């Protein structure tokens, strides 16, 4: 599978853009899916499930109510299975896990054990889903807006720039990274509409914008296709351009 990581500040419009991009890629004949399907497909792979049973379970999973019931259990199994496999992983995987664990305990969150654990749970989930997407066979594109790339944006708050660069250099290689940008003032306004009681938006957004620039540089150094998009305009139009750019990047 091809893992595509969307990264950007909170409130920049990643999820909206992702929905339009999924639609545009499908129109171009590209098979594209959400990470929500990975726990089920990884379960099928582990248990060698195919044929009628696989089709039947896929059809059940399409029903949102049933998916909400099935997915937590399947995702828990996926995380447990992937981290059991990581016990015997090579040095590159071990180094990334160790480094991510260290970022999750940075000085900014050291006084809040609950926040540290919340970040680690999100990091573990993202690692497991990324490993499943990278391992499962096929050319299906999996679009992540809360994947390992975005975890780096979150974990990079409050740490040195060299540490941010190292995270993105160690991160398991995605098929592409999409950096979603917008003017800081526009993002702040969107965040205020979402949560009027929070006032610390400016510093957080500015820092996230900088982390995205560092991620872009680090991924380009590794030869990962990096696309940037301005989310201040129409999401549908931006998605059309991104779909064409992804096709060109993978064709080359």
N, C-alpha and C positions, 0 to 999 in steps of 0.2 A: 504494500500500500504506500501511497505518497502522503506524508504528513506535512501539512501546511500550517505554520504558526502565525497567527495574527497578534501583533503586540501594539500597545499604545496606552496612553494615560487613561485612568478611569473616566468614563463619560465622553470619550472621544467618538464613540459610535461603532465600535468593533462588531457588536452583535448584529446591529442593523445592516452593516456592510456585509457581514458573513451570510446573512439570509439572501441578500441580493446576489452575492457571488455564487452561492450554491445554485440558485436558479439559472444564472447565466452559464455556468459550466455545464449544467444538465442540458440546456438548449444546444450547447456545442457538442453534445454526444459524450461528455465525460461522465463517468460514474462517480458520484460524489456522495458523501455521507457525513453524518455527525458522529462525534466520539461516543455519543450515547449508545450506539450500536456495538461498540467494541467489546463490552463485557459479555454480551450474548455470543458474538462470533468467536471470541477467545474460548468460551465455554464449549462451543461446538467443536473447536479444534482440539482442545484437551481431551474430549471424550469421544472423538472420531464420529460425531453425529453428522449424518448426511441424509440425502433423499427426502422422503416424505416427512419424517419427523423434523428435519431442519426447516423445510418450507412451512410446516405447520407452526413451529415456534416463532419463526420470523413473522408470520401473519398475526399471531397473537401479540407480539411485541410492538407491532405498528399501532395498536390501540393504546392511546396515551394513558388511560387509566390502568391497564394491565402493565404497561411499561413502568409506570411509577411504582407498581407493586413488585415487579421482578428485578428492576435494575439495582436497587441497593444491595440485595443479596448477591447478585452476580458480580457487582463491582467489588464487594468485599472479598469474594473468592478470587477475583482477578488480582487485587492488590496482594493478597496473601501468596498466591502462586508466583507472581512476578518477583516478589522480594525473597521468596524461598530460592528461586533460581538465581537471584543476584548474590546469594551467599557464595556461589562458586564463579562469579563473574570475573572478567579480566581486570587488569589494573586501571584501565581508562574509566570503566563504569564505577569502580570503587572510589577513584579519585573524585569523580563528579558527585557521588553520593556524600562523601565526606565533606566536600566543599559546600554543597547545598545545606547540609546539616549545620555547618558552621555559620553560614549566612543567616539561617533561621534563628540563631541565638545571638544576633548582633546586639550591640549596646542599646540600640533604640528599643528593643523588645525585652531586654534582660530583666527589667522590673515588672514584666507582665508575663508570668508563666502561661496564662491562658492564651495570650496572643502568640507566644512561641509555639505552643502545641497546635493551635489553629493553623499556623503557617506550615508546620511540619505535616499535618494531615493533608493539606492541599498539595504540598510538594510530593508526598508519597503517591497520592492519587494521580497526579500529573505524570510522574515517572512510570507508573504502571500502565496508564493509557498510552503513553508514547511508545513504550516497549511493545505493547500489543499491536499498535498501528504499524510499527517498523517490522514486526515479525510476520504478521499475517500476509498471506500470498495475495497477488492480484495488483491491478493498477488503479484501484479505487482511491480517490482523493479524500482524505479526512481533514476537515477544516476545524482547527482549534482556535477558539478565542479566549480560552482559559487554560492553555496548555503550559508546557515547560517554558516557552518563551515569555508568556505573561507572568509566570511565577518568578522569572528573573527580574521583571520590572517591579514586582512586589517586594521580593527579597532584597533588591538593590537599594531600597529606601534606607538612608542612614549609614551606608557603607562607602568605602573608598572606591574611586573610579576604577582602579586597577583590579579590585575584586569583582566589580561588575563585568569588566572585560574578560576576566578569567572564567566567570560563570558561563558566558556565551561561547567561549572557546572550548570549554569542556562539555557543554550540553550535547547530548546525542544529536547527530546531524539530521535536520529536517529536510524535506524535499524542497521547501522554499520558506522564506520569512516575508511577511507583509507588514510593513511599518505604517500604522495608521496615524496621521497627523491632523491637527487643526489648530487654529490660533488659541493661545492660552485663555484669552478672555471668553471665547465661545465655549470652551470646555467648562470653564468655571460657571458660566451661566447655566449650562445643562446640569451641572452637579447641584447648583443651588435650587433648581426646579425639582430635582430628585430628592434633595434633603435640605430644606431651608434652615435647619438648626445648626448645620456644620459651617464653620467659617474658615477653617485652615486649608482652603482649597489651593490658593496660589502657590505656596511653597511645594505642596505635594505634586501639583500638575507640572510645575517647572522642573522639578527633580525627575519626574517620570519622562518628560520630554528629553531630558539629557540622557537618561538611561537608554532610551530608544535609539538615540544617536550612537551611543557606545555599542549597543547590540548590533546595529547596522554595520558599523565598522568591523566588529569582530567576526560577524558572519561572512561578510564579503572577503575578509582575509582567508577564511576557510574554504572559499569557493562555493558557498551556499548562495543560490539565487535570492536576491533581496529586492523587493519591490516596495515603493513608497506611494502612498495615496493621500490626498487631501480630503478629509471627511467633512469639510465645511460646505461642500456642494451637495448635489443630488446623489444619494447612495447608489441608485440604479445605474446612473451614468458611470460612476466610478467603478462599479462592479463589472460593467461591460469592458472597460479598458483593462482591468485586472485580469479578467478571464483570457483576453487575447494575449496579454503580456506573459501569463503563466504558460500558455501553449507555446509561445516562442522560446521561453527560457528552457522548457523541457525538450523541445525539438532540437535546440542547439547543443 
